[in-house]
Amino acid sequence: MSLAALQVCLDREHARAAAAFRLDDELGTHHGIAWLDFVLLDALQSADAAMPDTELAARLGLLRSHLLMRVRPLQKLGLVTCRSDGEHSRSIALSVAGRRLANEARDTAAHVCEQV
């Protein structure tokens, strides 16, 4: 067992957590969203079309149920739209407001990432 390898993983996780904390704080203060919300909005924006929830969940490394828990508040805020594609599938897309917010939040996120 390599304790050095474990320490590398722990150091990376601590750095990721510190960056996520700063991003949450700045994005929340200026745009009312969390870092993971921005990551979700960015994935939808880069797709440039509605995405099946299973594809979006895989892209974000989330279980489908966890993705849907993240999507619901964004849907209530009018940032994303959901359309049922059948009994067990749905497509998720950015709304006009979601696209605008993602663009505005991108500058804030980029600024924080330059600092960390």
Disulfide bonds with the S-S distance in Angstrom:
none
